C-alpha cells in the first residue's frame, strides 16, 4: 500500500505529541527546581502515553481471507496485496475504444493513467479502507485522497462504469455531460460485457 493505516498515523501523532508534552513539563518543573515532583510526573505521563498508543494500535483493521489468491509473494519477507476499488469497473488493459472515427485507442490505459493522476496530484493523505473481499479474492477498498472519494471521482470523470448500484447517478450524469469516455465517437463497451465476449481470447 502507498499509505500507512489510520491507526499507525494516529499512533505516530501521539508519539510526537507525547514527547513534546513530556519535554515541556520537564522544562517547566526544572525551572522551579521541583525535582521531587519530576520523576512522579514523568512516570504518570509515560503510563498514560502507553495506554493511548495501545488504543491506537487496537483500531488498526485486520484483513482476513479464506485463501491467499489476493497476495503476491515478492521475496522472502515481502508480499503485495491485490485490491479493487469498490463500486466501479474500468476498461481492461487490452480493451479498445474510438475517440474519433479513425482513431482506435487503448481505453484501459487511459483509465489507469487517470487513476494514477488522481492519486499523484490531488492534495491530502491517501486513505485506503478495506470493506470486503470480491469474487476473485481481491480485497475491496474505499480509497480517498484527502476528502476526495477516488472511486466516485473516476465515475464522475467518465473513465469508469458504476459497478452495481453504487455511483449509478454519477455515471448517468457523466454520460449526460459527455465526460471522459462518454465524449468519444465509440465509448468502451461495459467491461463486464467485454470480459464475457473477449476474455478467453486473451
C-alpha positions in Angstrom: 0.0 0.0 0.0 1.1 3.5 -0.6 -0.3 4.8 2.7 0.1 3.9 6.3 -3.0 2.8 8.2 -5.1 5.3 10.1 -4.2 3.6 13.3 -0.5 3.9 12.6 -0.8 7.6 11.7 -2.7 8.2 14.9 0.0 6.4 16.9 2.7 8.5 15.2 0.9 11.7 16.1 0.5 10.5 19.7 4.3 9.8 19.8 5.1 13.3 18.6 2.6 14.9 20.9 3.6 12.8 23.9 7.3 13.5 23.5 6.7 17.3 23.2 4.4 17.3 26.3 7.0 15.5 28.4 9.8 17.8 27.3 7.5 20.9 28.0 6.6 19.7 31.5 10.2 18.7 32.3 11.5 22.2 31.4 8.8 24.0 33.5 9.3 21.8 36.5 13.1 22.1 36.3 12.8 25.9 36.2 11.1 25.8 39.6 13.6 23.3 41.0 10.8 20.9 41.9 12.9 17.8 41.3 11.0 15.8 43.9 7.9 16.1 41.6 9.7 15.4 38.3 10.0 11.6 38.5 6.4 11.1 39.6 5.0 13.4 36.9 7.0 11.7 34.1 6.1 8.2 35.3 2.4 9.1 35.2 2.8 10.7 31.7 4.6 7.6 30.4 1.8 5.3 31.6 -0.9 7.5 30.1 1.1 7.7 26.8 1.5 3.9 26.6 -2.3 3.5 27.1 -3.0 5.9 24.3 -0.6 4.2 21.9 -2.0 0.7 22.7 -5.5 2.1 21.9 -4.3 3.4 18.5 -2.9 0.0 17.6 -6.1 -1.7 18.7 -8.0 0.2 16.0 -5.8 -0.9 13.1 -8.1 -3.1 10.9 -7.3 -6.8 10.4 -7.9 -8.3 6.9 -8.9 -11.9 7.0 -9.4 -14.1 3.9 -10.1 -17.8 3.2 -7.3 -18.1 0.7 -4.1 -16.3 -0.4 -5.1 -15.6 -4.0 -5.1 -11.8 -3.3 -1.4 -11.9 -2.3 1.7 -11.8 -4.5 5.0 -13.0 -3.0 7.7 -10.5 -3.9 10.5 -12.1 -2.0 11.2 -14.0 1.3 9.9 -11.2 3.5 7.6 -9.2 1.3 4.1 -9.6 -0.1 1.9 -7.4 -2.2 -1.9 -7.2 -1.7 -4.2 -7.1 -4.7 -7.0 -4.6 -4.1 -10.0 -3.4 -6.1 -11.9 -0.1 -5.6 -15.4 -1.0 -4.6 -18.3 0.2 -6.8 -16.5 0.9 -10.1 -15.4 -1.0 -13.2 -12.9 0.3 -15.7 -11.9 -1.0 -19.2 -9.5 -3.9 -19.2 -5.8 -3.4 -20.2 -6.3 -4.6 -23.8 -9.8 -3.1 -24.3 -10.1 -0.7 -27.2 -12.4 2.2 -28.0 -12.6 5.0 -30.6 -12.1 8.6 -29.6 -12.5 9.6 -33.2 -13.9 7.5 -36.1 -10.4 6.8 -37.4 -8.6 6.6 -34.1 -8.6 3.3 -32.2 -7.0 3.7 -28.7 -6.4 1.6 -25.6 -9.1 2.8 -23.2 -7.8 0.6 -20.4 -4.6 2.5 -20.3 -6.4 5.8 -20.2 -8.4 4.7 -17.2 -5.2 3.6 -15.5 -3.4 6.9 -16.2 -6.4 8.9 -14.9 -6.4 6.9 -11.6 -2.7 7.4 -11.2 -3.0 11.2 -11.8 -5.7 11.5 -9.2 -3.6 9.7 -6.6 -0.5 11.7 -7.5 -1.8 15.2 -7.8 -4.9 15.6 -5.5 -3.9 17.1 -2.2 -4.1 15.4 1.2 -3.3 12.0 2.6 -4.1 8.7 0.8 -6.6 6.7 2.8 -7.4 3.0 1.9 -10.2 1.4 3.8 -10.8 -2.4 3.4 -14.6 -3.1 3.1 -14.8 -6.7 1.9 -13.4 -9.4 -0.4 -14.5 -9.7 -4.0 -15.3 -12.7 -6.2 -11.7 -13.2 -7.3 -10.2 -13.0 -3.9 -9.2 -9.3 -4.2 -9.7 -7.0 -1.2 -12.5 -4.5 -1.9 -11.5 -1.0 -0.7 -12.7 2.6 -0.5 -10.0 5.0 -1.5 -9.7 8.6 -0.5 -7.1 11.3 -1.3 -7.7 14.0 1.2 -11.5 14.2 1.3 -12.0 13.1 -2.3 -13.6 9.7 -2.9 -11.4 8.3 -5.7 -13.9 5.6 -7.0 -16.7 8.2 -7.2 -14.5 10.7 -8.9 -13.5 8.1 -11.6 -17.1 7.6 -12.4 -17.9 11.3 -12.4 -14.9 12.0 -14.7 -16.3 9.4 -17.2 -13.4 7.0 -17.1 -15.2 4.2 -15.1 -18.5 2.5 -15.1 -20.6 2.1 -11.9 -20.4 -1.4 -10.7 -23.7 -2.4 -9.0 -26.0 0.2 -7.6 -23.2 2.4 -6.2 -22.5 5.5 -8.3 -25.2 4.9 -10.8 -26.3 8.6 -10.5 -22.8 9.7 -11.1 -22.5 7.6 -14.2 -25.8 8.9 -15.6 -24.6 12.5 -15.1 -21.2 11.8 -16.7 -23.0 10.4 -19.8 -25.3 13.4 -20.0 -22.5 15.9 -19.7 -20.3 13.8 -22.1 -17.4 13.5 -19.6 -14.4 11.3 -20.4 -15.2 8.2 -22.5 -18.8 9.5 -23.0 -17.5 12.2 -25.3 -15.8 9.6 -27.6 -17.1 8.5 -31.0 -17.4 5.0 -29.6 -17.1 4.7 -25.9 -15.7 1.4 -24.4 -18.0 -1.5 -24.0 -19.1 -2.1 -20.4 -16.1 -4.0 -19.1 -18.3 -6.8 -17.7 -19.8 -7.4 -21.1 -16.3 -7.1 -22.8 -14.9 -9.8 -20.5 -17.7 -12.2 -21.4 -17.1 -11.7 -25.1 -13.4 -11.5 -25.3 -11.7 -12.7 -22.1 -10.9 -16.2 -23.4 -9.1 -14.7 -26.4 -6.5 -13.2 -24.2 
